[in-house]
Amino acid sequence: MVPKLILMFTLNDTTVPDALNYFEQVKDLPVDFFGFKELGLPLQKMQELNNRIHKAGFKSFLEVVEYDEDKILGPAQQSIDMGFDYLMGTIYYPSIWDIVGKGSKKKINYFPFLGKIYDRPSILDGSIDEIVAQGKRLVKEGADGFDLLLYRYKYADKIDALIKSCVSEIKSSIVSAGSINNWERLQATIDQKVWGFTIGGAFFEKKFVPDGTYRDNVKAVVDYLKKADRDK
């Protein structure tokens, strides 16, 4: 199976202000999931977008790009209150797990960041051994999967080794998130056998069909995935 596409209505790690309109342009396409960030939309529009995603028959992701515990607590609770299906991102803290995990009788799937994350747009740091060990530990804690900023890894020459180790050793759902912005990386993502991947800014920047519309770019990737799945 090819990895699942999580279409993010985000640019530069922030939800675009007209995300609702963009969703209406592509909601009939066979995208696997839709999602967006905790920044960029007022709460009312966040709720409306999440409701529309569900009404169209899709599950939703909220990706939170925060690293300090006190800044994560609010968005984590929002992910529960607004009815998201997945919370992705955040640094794992026991207090966050109390909100989204076993402490709350498991209302949502939780995919925290792997590795040392800083800045926005985010950068991934840490050795491969450290990242894999962290993933194994958090699986035991109860994480459902992981948000791995593969193409934002500080050590670009070790990207292939990192994803190979994470997929083979952590034994959990890995989402390759961020900077999948050309056909070569899309094919590499398929070959890496991750559970899923995100594309956000590359659709708005028309990286796949430069002369096409936003919808043309999304459809091109969806069609590519369908063909890759048939060819397997």
N, C-alpha and C positions, 0 to 999 in steps of 0.2 A: 504493500500500500504506500502511496505517496503521502508526505506529511500534510497536515491540515493547515489550511490558510486562515489566519486570523487577520482580517482586514481592520486596520486601525485608522480611525478618522483623526489622525494626528500629523503634525508637522513640527519638527524640532522639539519633540517631546511635550507638545501641548496640543490639546484638542482644537481643531479649527473651528472658528465661530459659526460657520454655516454647515456644520456636520449633519444636521437634519436633512438639509437639501441634498447633500452628497449621498446619504443613505437612500433617499428616494430614487436616486439615479441607478442604484445597483442592487436593490433589494430583491430583484427577480433572478439574479445570477446565483449559481450554485456555490456560493462562498460557504466555508465551513462554519466560521464564527465571525462576529463583528465585535469591535471594542473601541475604547477610547481612554484617554488619560483623565486624571482627577482635576487637572487644570485646564482652563480655557472656556468652559461653559458655566453659567450659573446653575445652581442646583435644580431649578425647575426644568431647564432644558436638558440637563443630564437625565433626569427622571423620564422626561418625554422621549428622549432618544432610546433609552433602555426599554421603555414600554413598546415603542415601535419595533425594535429589534425582536422582542418576544412575540408581538402580534404577527409578525411576518414569519414566525416559525423557527427563529434562530436562537442560539444561546449567546450570552454576552460576557465580555471580559472588561474589567476595570483594571488598568495598569497604573500603579501608583509609583511615581519616581521620587521617593523620599527615603532618607537614610537614618534620620534621628527618630528615636522611639516616640517622643512626644508629638512629632509631626505626622506619624503614621496612624496613630490611634483613631483620629477623626475620620480620615478616608476609609480606614478598615471598617469602622462602624457604618459608614455610608454605604459601603459595598453590600452589607447585610440589609440595611434599612431600605435600600433602593431595589433589592432583589436581583443583583447580579449573580450570574452562575459561576463566575471565576474571579478571584482576586489574584492579579499577577503583579510582580514587582514587590517592593518593600524589602527591607532587611528583616530577617526572621528574629522576632523577640517572643519570649513566652507570653507577654501581655497581648501581643497581636494574635497568637494562637488561641488565647482565651476568648478572643472575640470571634474569630472565624473558624476555629477548629473544634476540638473535643469539648472545650469549655462551653461552647454555645450549641452543643449537640449537632455540630457539623451542618451548617446551612449553606456552605459554599465550598468550592474547590480552591485550594490555595497553592499558588505557584510562586514562591519567593525567589528573589535574586540569588544567583550563585556567584561566589567570589567577592572581592572587595570592590565596591561600587562608589564612584564619586563623580562630581560635576553634573551638569545638565546642559546639553546632551551628555548622557552617561558614558563613563569609561570603565572597563572591566580590568581589574588588576588581580594579582595573586598567582602563585605557581600552580601548575596543573595538579600536582599532588595535593596541595591545599584545597583547591576547588573540589576535587573528587572526594576528599575526606569530608569536607563540609556537606556535600550532597548526601553521602552515605549516612551521616549523622542526622540530617534533617529528615530523611526518609523514616528513620526510626522514631523521630519526634512526631511524625504524622503528615509531613508535607505531601501533597498529591502529585507534584511535579515541580519544574523549575524554569525560571526565566533566565536564560543564558544569553548575555550580550556578546555573542560570538564574534561578530565583525567589528566590535568595539574593544576587542582585547588589546591590551597595551603591547603585547608581544606578537606582532603580526605573523612572524615566521613560525609561530607555534599554534596557530589557529587549527590546523588539521589535526595535530596531535591532541589538542584540547578536546575537540568535539568527539574524536574517536574514543578517548578515555572516558568522557562523561557518558556517552551512549552505552558503552560496553560494561562499565563498572558500577554506575550509580543505580541502574535497574529501575528507572522511573521515567515519567514523561518529561522530555526535554523540549522546550520551546526556544528556537533560535530567534532572538528578538533584535531588530535594529539593523539598518544598513544593508539589507538585501535589496540592492538597487540596480541590478543588471542581470542579464540572462545567464551569465557564467555562475554568478553566486546562487541564482535560483536552481540551476542544475546541480550545483555542489550541495545545496541544501537537501535536494531529493536524494542524492547519493549518500549523504551522511546518516540517513535513516532516523532523523529526529521525529518526535511525535507531531510537532507543529512548528510554524514560523509566523512571524508578523511582517506585514508590509503596511506602511503608512505614508510617509513622506514621498517615497518613490512613485506612488500613484499620482500624487498632486504635482510632482515635478516632471511627470510624463517620461520616466526613465525607460519604459518598455516600448512605448509607441510614441515617439517624440512629436509626431504630427497629429496624433489622435486626441480624443477627449479623455476626461477622467474615466468614464465608463469603458472606453476602448482599451485603456491600460489595464483596468481590472479584468476585463473579459479576456484579454490576451494571456494573462497569467493563469486564469481559470482554465482556459482551453489548453494551455501548455501542460498543466497538471493532469487534466483528463487524458491527454495523449500519452503522457509519461506513465500513467496508471495502466492504460490499455497495453502499452508496450512491455510492461513488466512480465 
